[in-house]
Amino acid sequence: MRPRSTATIEDLYHLPENAKAELVDGEIAEAEPAVPHWRMAVNDLFPDPKNPFILPA
């Protein structure tokens, strides 16, 4: 088998425009797309008092 080359920051620059990824142990780890309702869960944990669209619990 051929040894794999280690990924670099330059490899991240060549990903598609909206792709999200990070370097982990020399490999590119692509992030999963966000689900539509994740923001509601985050707002429940960390409410923003300046955001008028968040209803009090």
Phi, psi and omega in degrees: 000149178276132178293142179282145176276154181279134179287150180233176177300328178299324178295326178293326179294341183263007176285160176304158189306314185263010180286145177239127182205167176216164177268126178227116180052041177078011178235153177276123176251111181279138180279147176287148177294147179290144177272153185300329187264007181297327183295325178297319180293319179295319179295328177294323181280321184230075182294144179254110183296343180275350183269112183287350184271355180267119179277143178295146181284000000 
